[in-house]
Amino acid sequence: MSAINPVPAMNAFNNPGQCQACKSMRQTTPVTFHRNIGMLFARQTKILQGNLCKTCIRKHYWEFMGKNLMLGPWGTISLFVTPIYMVTNTVSYVRALRNLQGAIE
């Protein structure tokens, strides 16, 4: 598992802060995405968690969802875990975009 290093949030009221993915000064919001790669008898999980801008949220959401769709359900446990990750990623994505509704990209 890996996570983006946490930085103190300066954007409690949606003020500009540094995006932890692209390092640009933009409005950010906390977001968490999960990815699962299923193998026959094992699985590999990655977690992305941090304050991201709208552009990085979209980029990482589609990256994680694509890999979940293509590589996720190929194991016994992964068959059940991947759909859960896909639902939680979508909820996190929608919530983050709602928080950044008026943000400039």
N, C-alpha and C positions, 0 to 999 in steps of 0.2 A: 504494500500500500504506500502511496505517496500523497503528500499534500503540499500545497503552496504555503510557504512560510508565513505565519500570521503576522500582520502589522497592526498596530493599534488603529482602530477605526476612527477616522476623522469625520466621517459622514453620517453621524447619527440622524441628522435631518436632511439627508440627501445632498450635503455639501460636497464640493469636489474633493476627491481623494485620489490616491495613486492606485491604479489597477494592478493587481498582483500578478497578472499574466503578461500584459504588454508594457507595464511600467509607465503608462501615460497618465497625466493628470486629468481625470474625468470624473463624472458622477459614478459612484460604484455602489454595489449592494452585496451583502453576503449571499453566497450560493454554494451548494454542494451537489456534485454529480458522482454517480457510481458507474463503474464499468465492470463487466464480468466476461471472462473468456473461459468457456467450458472446454474441458478435455475429457477424455473417456472416464478416467478415474480421479481426476484432479480438476482444480479450477484456479484461475488467477483473477484477483480483484484489484482494481485501482480506484482511489477516491481523489477527487479534485475538490478542494474546499478553500474558499478565500473570498476576498472582496474583488469583484470583477466588474468591468464596464459592460455596457450593452453589447458591443461588438464581440468581445471575448466570450460573453455568456452564450451568444448565438453560435459562435464558432465551436466552442467546446461541447455544447449540448448536441449539435449534429454529429460531431466526431464520436462522442460517447454512444449516442443512439445507433449510429451506423455499425459500430463494432459490436454493440449488444445484439443487434439484429442478425448480423452475419456470423459472429463467433460465439455468441452467448449461450445458446441452448444445447451445446454439444456434450453435455455430461448429465449424469443422474441428478445431482443436486442443482446444477446450473439450469436444468429444465424448469425448476420452480423459482430459483432466485432471479433469473434474468427478467421475467415479466414484472416482478416486484421492483427491481431497479428501474425498469423503464417507466413505470407509473410514478415512482418517487422522483425520478429525473424530470418528468414532464410537470409535475406539481411544483418542483423547485424552479424550473424554467419559467413557468407562467407567473409565479409569485415574484420572481426577480424582475421580469419585464414589467409587471404592474408597478413595482417599486420605482422603476426607472422610466415611467411612462412619458414624462416630459423632457427627458435627458437628451442632450445633443450628442450625436455620435461623432 
